[in-house]
Amino acid sequence: MRPLTAANNRNPPRQPVPRLGQLTRRGKGCSVTYGGYGAQPPGGPYSSSPFDPSPFDGSFGGPIPAAPPVIGSFGSFSPPGQGQFPGQPPPPSQEVNEFATLSVIFAFVFAPAGAVLGHLALRKIKRTGEPGRGRAIVGIALSYAIIVLAVVALVLWLLLPEPAAFESPKAAIAPVDALLTEPEISDLLHEKQVGSPKSGGSEALSDGRKNFTEPECLGVTAVAQQVTYEDAAVQAVARTHFLAALDGKQRPRFVGVDEAVVALPSPEAAQEVLAHATEQWTQCEGKTVTAKLGKTPSGYIRDVIFKVQTIDAMLTATLLNGGTDEELSTPHARVLAVKDHYVIETVADYFDIVDKAKVAANSDIDVAAIDMAKAIMNKIG
């Protein structure tokens, strides 16, 4: 075997290849190699030759590693500029639950709907984690507050008395001015009646109870009786007794008529008198009131009470008047009514003598007394 020489070696020997990480620096006639794989130049990975024009450019150790992220009690974060490309927009924020927003709006529009929407929003937020829980709670609170206020207002409206409608004050008319005059009563009855009014206070009321039987029923037979106004604070009384003006040509229909107007402190007081009279008249129906004095050729004067009823909010009754020895009697129509704080009373005494059966069957007996009471009420206003 021939020895291997440079002459017979056709291929020149290969130069050793520096390992990965092995750095070679060539100068004038010399070379410097720093270790093998992973070796570092003296002074550390960031040192270089003092002759290098840029000793800190990182050419000896590669690129300078990035600073590690800072880790604290509140999590980790990267220094500015790391983890985000320049010009990249921030991630979009999550929208507030729409039911939460609607609950606040509907709390003022329709509170029950606002409460329902608020509860729906809380249920959805609990499931999805989307924002809006605080807004939903506000909507629910407002809705329930408005519902409670509405209920309280409704209860107060139902319980409190309704305010009286405003009315312009009107001057109170004196009872004597409310009475019908001779021309007015004559036109109303279509025959001439004559009489003169009388007025006064509570002393103008009559009290004939000691002269009649069934004294509690005397208020049914005559106007302005004290028995009708027991415990009432009577302020003024006016009354007129009319008699038919006989001219001899024809027999009048009415022997006479009576009217009375009694003023009380208030409309409520007048209504109490009407209620008291209604009870009295009802209990007296069917009874006979007889005078103890003043016997006539036909006997004592008597009044039989029947047909007590209410017509157009007016208390009415029919009476038969005559002597105790007579089979026939003269019918009387009786009315008691109320207007404002006044009590109106009327009596129409018929002239014709009829029997009881005909009076009971005649529904027109009360018409004259009712017409008189309505005319007085119209004058009061």
Secondary structure as UniProt FT lines:
FT   TURN            6..8
FT   TURN            20..21
FT   STRAND          23..26
FT   STRAND          31..34
FT   TURN            37..38
FT   TURN            42..43
FT   TURN            45..46
FT   TURN            50..51
FT   TURN            55..56
FT   TURN            59..61
FT   STRAND          70..72
FT   TURN            73..74
FT   STRAND          75..77
FT   TURN            80..81
FT   TURN            86..87
FT   HELIX           98..109
FT   HELIX           111..128
FT   HELIX           133..159
FT   HELIX           175..178
FT   HELIX           182..189
FT   STRAND          193..194
FT   STRAND          197..200
FT   HELIX           202..204
FT   HELIX           209..211
FT   HELIX           215..217
FT   HELIX           218..221
FT   HELIX           226..229
FT   TURN            230..231
FT   STRAND          236..244
FT   STRAND          254..263
FT   HELIX           267..284
FT   TURN            285..286
FT   STRAND          288..291
FT   TURN            297..298
FT   STRAND          301..311
FT   TURN            312..313
FT   STRAND          314..323
FT   TURN            324..325
FT   STRAND          329..339
FT   TURN            340..341
FT   STRAND          342..350
FT   HELIX           356..361
FT   TURN            363..366
FT   HELIX           367..380
//
